[in-house]
Amino acid sequence: MKHFVKKWGLLLRWWIFFMLTSLGTVFLSLSGVMTFVYMVDFTRISFLIFVLFYIFSIRNGILTYKIGKNPPLNEAEVTEYCQKTEVGWFVADMLLTLGMIGTVLGFIFMLNVSFSSLTALNIAAIQNALVQMSSGMSTALITTASGLICSLFLKLQMFDFSHYLDKLAVMCGCKVEKNE
């Protein structure tokens, strides 16, 4: 049993994390949060963030399986896996950037559309501007939250995988240079 956990522990941790994330997604979908996000986020950047998160989570799971099945034994193999993790770290940072882009687009929409036809004496126009402002603000906040949460969850996976690679490098006596 100890050998099994040692060999497949990384994959088991990834699987538990992936299943918890999937259950969270199902819960959010059933509770109507995903529908709300779809209706409010006119840029659809939140869903792009979500799809990229799942694609790279699955990619991380595949790498985790491969490393459990055939652990790297030399410096070249460890270096190859380290280079593959760099892509995951990049995407995790890109999820944050996409969230910030959605924030900026939401604020631009809020300020541009809301105040373009506003006159101080027209109460109906002021009410309409407030409705449009809330749409832009909702998009800004939802894309920010999506980027932050998905980036955090992907970084947790990448940290676990990178930490395991560091231990493997020490065990096989490799010195792996990381790009930072």
N, C-alpha and C positions, 0 to 999 in steps of 0.2 A: 504494500500500500504506500509506503514511504517513497519508493522509487516512482510509482505512478504519479503521486502528487508533485514530486520534484520535476519529473519530465513534463507533465501536463498542467502544472499549477498556473502558469501564465495564461494558458488557453482557458482554463476553468474560471479564472478571474475575469478575463475578457468576456466569456460567455455569460457570467452572472451580470456583469455590467450591461452588456448588450440586451439581455432579457429584461432587466429593470428599465432600461431606456425604452424598449419596445412596449412594455406594459404601461409606462408613463404616457407614451404616444397614444396608445389605445384609450387610456383614461381621458386624455385631453380631447381626443376625437369624440368619444361618447358623451362627454360633458358639454360639448358644443364650443369649446375653446378654439379648435382648429377652424370651425366654420366662422367664428367671430374674427379670427385673424385673417381668413380669406376675404371676408367682407370689408374689413377695415383697411388692410394693407393694399392700396391700389397699385403699388410698384411690384408686388409679388416677390420682393427680395427675401422676405421671411421664408417663403417656401424654397427658394433657391438655396438659402442657408441650410435649411432642414435637409434637403436632398443631398447636398454636398457632405453634410455631417454623416448621413447614413451611408453614403458611398464609401467614405474614408474610414468609417467604423468597420464596415465589412472588409475593406482592404486590410485594415489592421488585424482583423480576425484571421484572414487568410495568411498573412505574414506570421502571425502567432502560431497558427497550425503548422506551417512549414518549419518554423524554428523548433517546434516541439517534436516534430517527426524526424528531422535531420538537423541536429544542432550544429552550428558552424564550428569547425575544428581548427581553422587557421585564421591568420590575420586578414587575408583577402576576403574570406567569406564573412567575417565579422564586419569588415569595412563596407561590404556590399549591403548588408542589412542596415548599417548606420546611415548609409546614403539614402536608402529607402525611407528611413524614418524622417530624414530631412524634409521630404515631400509632405509627410503628414504634419510636421511642425509648421511648414509654410501654409498649408491649407487651414490649420487651426488659426493662424494669424489672419489669413484671408477672410475667415468667417467674421472676425471682429471688424475688419475693414468694410466688408459688405454691409454689416450692421450700421456702421457710421455713414456709409453712402446713403442708405435708406433714411437715416436720421436727417441728413442734409437735404435730401429730396423732399422729405415730409415738411421740413421748415420752409423750403423754397415754395412748395405748393401752398402752404399755410399763408405765407406772407404775400405771395404774388396774386393768387386768386382771390384771397379774402379782401384785400384792400384796393384792388384795381378799380372797382366801381362803387366805392363807398362814399356816401355823402352823409354829413352829420345830421341832416334833418329827416332822412328817410329811415324810419324805424324798421321797416320790412327789410331793407338792404342791410342794416346792422345785424338783424337776426340771421339773415342768410349768411353774412360774413362770419358770424360766430359758429354756425353749423359747418361751414367750410374749414374754418380754423381748427375745429375739433377733429375733422377728418385728417388734416395734415399732421396735427399733433399726435393722433393715434398711430398713424403710419410711422412717424419718427420714433415713438417710444416702443412700438412693437418690433420694429426692425432692430433697434438697439438691444432690446431684451433677447431676441432670437440670436443675434450675433454673439452676445456675451455668454449665454447659456450653452449654445452649441460649441462655441470655442472652448469653454471651460471643460465640457464633457470630453471633447476630442483630445484636449491637452492632458487630461487625466489618463486616458488610454495611452497616449504617446509617452508620457512619463513612465508608466509601468513598463512598457515595452523597452524604452531606452535604458531604464534601470536594469532590466534583465540582460540586455546586451552588454552593459558595463560589467556585470558579474561574469558573463561568459568570456569577455575579453580578458579579465583577470585570471579566470580558470585556465584558459589556453595560453596565457602568457603573451597576449597580443598588446600592442600599444596602438590604439586607434585614435587618430586625430579627428576632432569634430569641428565642423564649420559653425562658428558662432558669430 
